[in-house]
Amino acid sequence: MTNRAPAAMPSRKTLRLRRAPTEQDGHGLEFVMTARARDQRFIDLMGMIAYYHRGGHRLGLEHSMPIGEPWVPGSTCDHLLISLPYLHGPDLEHCPLPKGHARILWCLPVTATEIEYRRSHGHEALEQLFDEAGIIPTDPFRSSVTG
């Protein structure tokens, strides 16, 4: 995906951060998810991400994880893709701290078919499809870019 701002930037109130304590030598990893509305489900998902990450599945850039159910009821997005925080601009990715830094990665809700496409064609190819389709990443009812 390119470093361009979407047509309708989500409001700051929708940003959800949850600490995934993965600090090593002053360097940590945090995850961000963006949604259109406040909902306990998103807080629960961030907790799930932290648990999954700390439970031996060490998430990183270009990784994915199943969430076991739709992102929101009626959505076809039932996986999360760990990506760069494109919606928030490149400055969000690296957060300097007094004794190190935190890297912030974005948890993008995606469909199972998009994950299969990524496995076959690569992460960049999937992000290219997202760009070509002009997806609105905060739309839980968006169509899959892979059909």
C-alpha positions as CSV (number, residue, x, y, z in Angstrom):
1,M,0.0,0.0,0.0
2,T,1.2,3.5,-0.7
3,N,1.8,6.1,1.9
4,R,-1.3,8.1,0.9
5,A,-4.0,9.3,3.2
6,P,-7.5,7.9,2.6
7,A,-10.3,10.1,1.4
8,A,-12.0,10.0,4.8
9,M,-9.5,9.8,7.6
10,P,-11.0,8.0,10.7
11,S,-11.3,10.1,13.8
12,R,-8.7,9.9,16.5
13,K,-11.2,8.5,19.0
14,T,-11.4,5.2,17.1
15,L,-7.7,4.4,17.6
16,R,-7.2,1.4,19.9
17,L,-3.8,0.6,21.4
18,R,-3.1,-2.2,23.7
19,R,0.4,-2.9,25.0
20,A,1.8,-6.2,24.1
21,P,4.8,-6.3,26.4
22,T,7.5,-7.5,24.1
23,E,10.3,-5.3,25.2
24,Q,13.8,-6.4,24.5
25,D,16.8,-4.2,25.2
26,G,14.5,-1.1,25.3
27,H,12.8,-1.9,22.1
28,G,9.1,-2.9,22.1
29,L,6.4,-3.8,19.7
30,E,2.8,-2.3,19.9
31,F,-0.2,-3.0,17.7
32,V,-2.9,-0.5,16.5
33,M,-6.3,-1.2,15.1
34,T,-8.6,1.5,13.6
35,A,-12.3,1.3,13.5
36,R,-15.2,3.6,12.7
37,A,-16.9,3.3,16.1
38,R,-16.1,2.5,19.7
39,D,-17.0,-1.1,20.6
40,Q,-15.8,-3.5,23.3
41,R,-15.2,-6.0,20.5
42,F,-12.2,-4.0,19.3
43,I,-10.7,-3.9,22.8
44,D,-11.2,-7.6,23.1
45,L,-9.5,-8.1,19.7
46,M,-6.5,-6.1,20.9
47,G,-6.3,-8.3,24.0
48,M,-6.5,-11.4,21.7
49,I,-3.6,-10.0,19.6
50,A,-1.4,-9.5,22.7
51,Y,-2.3,-13.0,24.0
52,Y,-1.6,-14.6,20.7
53,H,1.7,-12.7,20.3
54,R,2.9,-13.4,23.9
55,G,1.7,-17.0,23.7
56,G,4.5,-18.0,21.3
57,H,3.2,-16.9,18.0
58,R,5.4,-13.7,17.8
59,L,3.7,-11.5,15.4
60,G,5.6,-9.1,13.1
61,L,5.3,-7.2,9.9
62,E,3.5,-9.2,7.2
63,H,2.2,-11.9,9.6
64,S,-1.4,-12.8,10.0
65,M,-3.7,-14.4,12.5
66,P,-7.2,-15.9,12.4
67,I,-9.7,-14.3,14.8
68,G,-12.2,-17.2,14.7
69,E,-15.2,-15.1,13.8
70,P,-16.1,-12.0,11.8
71,W,-14.4,-8.7,12.8
72,V,-17.9,-7.4,13.4
73,P,-21.2,-9.4,12.9
74,G,-21.9,-9.6,9.2
75,S,-18.4,-8.9,8.1
76,T,-16.4,-11.3,5.9
77,C,-13.1,-10.1,7.5
78,D,-12.1,-12.9,10.0
79,H,-8.3,-12.6,10.0
80,L,-5.9,-9.8,10.9
81,L,-3.0,-8.8,8.7
82,I,0.0,-7.2,10.5
83,S,1.0,-4.2,8.3
84,L,2.6,-0.8,8.4
85,P,0.3,1.9,9.9
86,Y,-0.6,3.4,6.5
87,L,-3.7,5.2,7.7
88,H,-1.8,7.1,10.3
89,G,1.3,8.0,8.3
90,P,4.9,6.8,8.5
91,D,5.7,8.8,11.6
92,L,3.5,6.5,13.8
93,E,5.6,3.4,13.0
94,H,8.5,4.4,15.2
95,C,8.0,5.8,18.6
96,P,11.2,7.0,20.4
97,L,11.3,6.4,24.1
98,P,13.8,7.6,26.7
99,K,15.7,4.2,26.7
100,G,14.8,2.8,23.4
101,H,11.8,2.8,21.0
102,A,8.6,1.1,20.2
103,R,7.6,-0.1,16.8
104,I,3.9,0.3,16.1
105,L,2.3,-2.1,13.6
106,W,-1.3,-2.0,12.2
107,C,-3.7,-4.9,12.5
108,L,-5.8,-4.7,9.3
109,P,-9.0,-6.9,9.2
110,V,-8.9,-9.1,6.1
111,T,-10.7,-12.1,4.7
112,A,-9.6,-15.7,4.6
113,T,-9.3,-15.5,0.8
114,E,-7.1,-12.5,1.0
115,I,-4.8,-14.4,3.4
116,E,-4.7,-17.3,0.9
117,Y,-3.8,-14.9,-1.9
118,R,-1.0,-13.4,0.2
119,R,0.3,-16.9,0.9
120,S,0.4,-17.7,-2.8
121,H,1.4,-14.3,-4.3
122,G,3.1,-12.4,-1.4
123,H,2.4,-9.6,0.9
124,E,3.2,-6.8,-1.6
125,A,0.9,-8.3,-4.2
126,L,-2.0,-8.3,-1.7
127,E,-1.3,-4.7,-0.8
128,Q,-1.2,-3.8,-4.4
129,L,-4.7,-5.3,-4.8
130,F,-5.8,-3.2,-1.8
131,D,-4.5,-0.1,-3.5
132,E,-6.1,-0.9,-6.9
133,A,-9.4,-1.6,-5.3
134,G,-9.2,1.5,-3.2
135,I,-10.4,-0.3,0.0
136,I,-11.6,1.6,3.0
137,P,-9.8,-0.4,5.7
138,T,-12.2,0.7,8.4
139,D,-15.2,-0.6,6.5
140,P,-16.1,-3.9,8.1
141,F,-18.4,-4.8,5.2
142,R,-16.0,-4.2,2.4
143,S,-15.8,-6.8,-0.4
144,S,-12.8,-9.0,-0.5
145,V,-10.3,-7.9,-3.2
146,T,-9.7,-11.5,-4.2
147,G,-13.3,-12.4,-5.0
